[in-house]
Amino acid sequence: MSITLHCESCKKKIVAPDTAGGKWGKCPFCNHRCYVPLPESEGDEELKLAPVDETEEKQYEQMMKETQNITQSLLHEKEDPQDSDAPQNPNGTDASAMVIKYLRFMADGSLDEARKAAEQIMSNKAAAKAFLKSLLKEKIPVAQLQDIPQKVLEGFIKTMLAKL
C-alpha cells in the first residue's frame, strides 16, 4: 500500500511508499520539501472528547492567579519582625496537621485540596492561629515543608493568618 498526498507548493498529487510515512521528502515536480503523513491504520479509533466546564476553568484560573500573586508578593517582600507572643508548643495537633496539609497543598498547586483544608482549619481557629505563628518563628520548618522556599512558605502562612 502507498501514501497519497498533495504537494503544498505545486498542489500536484504525489505517491509515497508506506515506509516514508512520518518523514520529509522532496516533491518530484517542484522540489519543495514536503512532509509525508503517517498512513492511516484500520484500528485507529476516534477519541471521545468531553466538553470543558467553563465555571470550573474560571475557578481554577482565579486560584492560580491568587497563588501566583501571593508567590510574587512574597518574593519581593522585605523581612518583617515577627510577633513575640506566639506560643512555643501550641495545643491542637489536629489543627497543626491540617495547617501542614494546607501549606503542602498550596506549595504543590493543589488548590482545590488547599481550599478544603482551609475550610477544616476554620473550625479550630485558635489552635491553627497559634500553630501558624509558631511556624513563622521557626528558622527551620517542619520536615514536610522543608522543600518549600522560605519566603513562599511565610507568604502562605501570613495569608492563612489573615483569613483567620
C-alpha positions in Angstrom: 0.0 0.0 0.0 1.2 3.6 -0.5 0.5 7.0 0.9 -1.1 9.6 -1.4 -0.6 13.3 -0.7 -0.6 16.7 -2.5 2.4 19.0 -2.6 1.8 22.1 -0.6 3.6 24.2 -3.2 2.5 23.0 -6.7 -0.6 21.1 -5.5 0.3 18.0 -7.6 -0.6 14.5 -6.4 2.4 12.5 -5.0 2.5 8.9 -4.1 5.0 7.7 -1.5 5.7 4.3 -0.1 4.4 3.3 3.4 7.9 3.4 4.8 8.1 7.1 4.0 5.3 8.0 6.5 6.3 10.5 9.1 9.3 11.7 7.2 10.2 14.6 4.9 10.8 14.3 1.2 11.1 16.4 -2.0 8.3 16.9 -4.5 9.3 15.2 -7.8 7.7 18.1 -9.7 8.9 21.3 -7.9 11.5 20.0 -5.4 9.5 21.6 -2.5 10.2 19.9 0.9 7.0 18.0 1.8 6.0 16.1 4.9 4.7 12.6 4.2 2.0 11.8 6.8 1.8 8.5 8.5 -0.5 6.0 6.8 -3.9 5.6 8.3 -4.3 2.3 10.1 -7.6 0.5 10.2 -7.5 0.1 14.0 -7.5 3.9 14.7 -10.3 4.9 16.9 -11.7 8.4 17.2 -11.1 9.9 20.6 -14.1 10.7 22.6 -13.8 14.2 24.0 -15.8 15.8 26.8 -16.9 19.5 26.9 -15.0 21.8 29.2 -16.8 23.1 32.3 -16.4 26.9 32.0 -17.1 27.6 35.6 -14.5 25.1 36.8 -12.0 26.5 34.4 -12.6 30.1 35.6 -12.3 29.0 39.2 -9.1 27.2 38.5 -7.7 30.3 36.7 -8.7 32.5 39.6 -7.0 30.2 42.1 -3.8 30.0 40.0 -3.7 33.8 39.7 -4.1 34.2 43.5 -1.3 31.7 44.1 0.9 33.5 41.6 0.2 36.9 43.2 0.9 35.6 46.7 4.2 34.0 45.5 5.2 37.2 43.7 4.4 39.4 46.6 6.4 37.1 48.9 9.4 37.1 46.7 9.5 40.9 46.8 8.6 41.3 50.5 11.1 42.5 53.0 11.7 40.6 56.2 9.3 41.7 58.9 9.9 41.5 62.6 7.9 38.6 64.0 5.4 38.5 66.8 6.9 37.6 70.1 3.6 36.5 71.7 3.2 33.2 69.8 3.3 30.1 72.0 6.2 27.7 71.6 4.1 24.5 71.9 0.6 25.1 70.7 -2.2 22.7 71.5 -4.3 21.1 68.8 -2.3 18.6 66.9 -5.4 18.2 64.6 -5.2 21.8 63.7 -1.4 21.6 63.1 -1.8 18.6 60.9 -4.5 20.4 58.8 -2.3 23.5 58.6 0.6 21.4 57.3 -1.7 19.8 54.8 -2.9 23.2 53.7 0.6 24.6 53.2 1.7 21.4 51.3 -1.3 21.6 49.0 -0.7 25.3 48.3 3.0 24.7 47.5 2.1 21.8 45.2 -0.5 23.9 43.4 -3.4 21.6 44.6 -5.7 24.5 45.1 -9.0 22.6 45.5 -7.5 20.4 48.2 -6.0 23.5 49.8 -9.4 25.2 49.9 -11.0 22.1 51.5 -8.2 22.0 54.1 -8.7 25.8 54.8 -12.4 25.2 55.5 -11.5 22.5 58.0 -8.9 24.7 59.7 -11.7 27.4 60.3 -13.3 25.0 62.8 -10.3 25.3 65.1 -9.1 28.9 64.5 -7.4 29.5 67.8 -5.1 26.4 67.7 -4.4 26.9 64.0 -3.5 30.6 64.6 -1.1 29.6 67.4 0.5 26.9 65.2 0.9 29.3 62.3 2.5 31.9 64.5 4.9 29.3 65.8 5.8 28.3 62.3 6.7 31.9 61.5 9.1 32.0 64.4 10.9 28.8 63.5 14.1 29.1 61.4 13.8 25.5 60.1 10.3 24.5 59.0 8.8 21.1 59.9 10.0 18.2 57.8 7.0 18.1 55.4 7.6 21.7 54.4 11.4 21.9 54.1 11.4 21.8 50.3 9.2 25.0 50.0 11.2 28.2 49.7 11.2 30.1 53.0 9.6 33.3 51.6 6.9 31.4 49.8 6.1 29.4 52.9 6.0 32.6 55.0 3.6 34.1 52.5 1.2 31.2 52.6 1.3 31.3 56.4 0.6 35.0 56.5 -2.2 34.7 54.1 -3.8 32.0 56.2 -3.3 34.1 59.4 -5.1 37.0 57.6 -8.1 34.7 56.8 -8.3 33.6 60.5 
